[in-house]
């Protein structure tokens, strides 16, 4: 269940959505179904329209926030009385 096509549509349309910052896009295949003020509304409409077929709900952010997660490979120990 890859959403590559929907993600490409999202990326292509993103420059047009600067006034929609913070809202949610509902995309199915190559079609932008709508822009919603709340995630729940977009998700509900997606399930009503497409049921169990794949669709994408993604929040519109003109600048995508990068998440950085570092994995500590060696445990940190403190010296306690030798």
C-alpha positions as CSV (number, residue, x, y, z in Angstrom):
1,X,0.0,0.0,0.0
2,X,2.5,2.6,-1.2
3,X,1.3,6.2,-1.4
4,X,4.1,7.4,-3.7
5,X,1.8,8.7,-6.3
6,X,-0.2,10.7,-3.7
7,X,3.0,12.0,-2.1
8,X,4.2,13.2,-5.5
9,X,0.9,15.0,-6.1
10,X,1.2,16.6,-2.6
11,X,4.8,17.8,-3.4
12,X,3.8,19.2,-6.8
13,X,0.8,21.1,-5.4
14,X,2.5,22.4,-2.2
15,X,3.8,25.7,-3.8
16,X,0.1,26.6,-4.6
17,X,-1.0,26.0,-1.0
18,X,0.9,28.7,0.9
19,X,-2.4,30.3,2.0
20,X,-3.6,26.8,3.3
21,X,-0.7,26.4,5.9
22,X,-1.7,24.1,8.7
23,X,-4.7,22.6,7.0
24,X,-4.9,19.0,5.7
25,X,-5.0,17.8,2.1
26,X,-6.9,14.7,1.1
27,X,-5.4,13.0,-2.0
28,X,-6.4,9.9,-3.8
29,X,-4.4,8.8,-6.7
30,X,-3.7,11.8,-8.9
31,X,-6.6,13.8,-7.5
32,X,-6.7,16.4,-4.7
33,X,-10.1,15.7,-3.2
34,X,-10.1,18.7,-0.9
35,X,-8.4,20.8,1.8
36,X,-9.8,20.5,5.3
37,X,-9.3,22.6,8.5
38,X,-9.1,19.5,10.7
39,X,-7.4,16.1,10.3
40,X,-10.4,14.3,11.5
41,X,-12.6,15.9,8.8
42,X,-10.2,14.9,6.0
43,X,-9.9,11.4,7.4
44,X,-13.6,10.9,7.8
45,X,-14.3,12.2,4.2
46,X,-11.5,9.9,2.9
47,X,-13.1,6.8,4.5
48,X,-16.6,7.8,3.3
49,X,-15.4,8.2,-0.2
50,X,-12.8,5.5,-0.6
51,X,-13.5,3.1,2.3
52,X,-10.5,0.8,2.4
53,X,-8.8,1.9,-0.8
54,X,-5.5,3.9,-0.2
55,X,-5.7,7.6,0.2
56,X,-3.4,10.2,1.8
57,X,-4.2,12.9,4.4
58,X,-1.2,15.2,5.0
59,X,-0.8,18.5,6.8
60,X,0.3,21.4,4.7
61,X,3.5,22.9,5.8
62,X,5.5,25.0,3.3
63,X,8.7,24.2,5.3
64,X,8.8,20.5,6.2
65,X,10.2,20.0,9.6
66,X,13.1,17.6,9.7
67,X,13.1,15.1,12.5
68,X,16.5,14.1,13.8
69,X,16.8,11.0,16.1
70,X,20.1,9.9,17.4
71,X,20.6,6.4,18.7
72,X,23.0,6.0,21.5
73,X,25.0,2.8,20.9
74,X,26.9,2.7,24.1
75,X,25.1,3.1,27.5
76,X,26.1,6.0,29.6
77,X,27.3,5.0,33.1
78,X,28.0,7.1,36.1
79,X,30.7,6.2,38.5
80,X,29.3,5.3,41.9
81,X,31.7,4.6,44.7
82,X,34.5,2.3,43.7
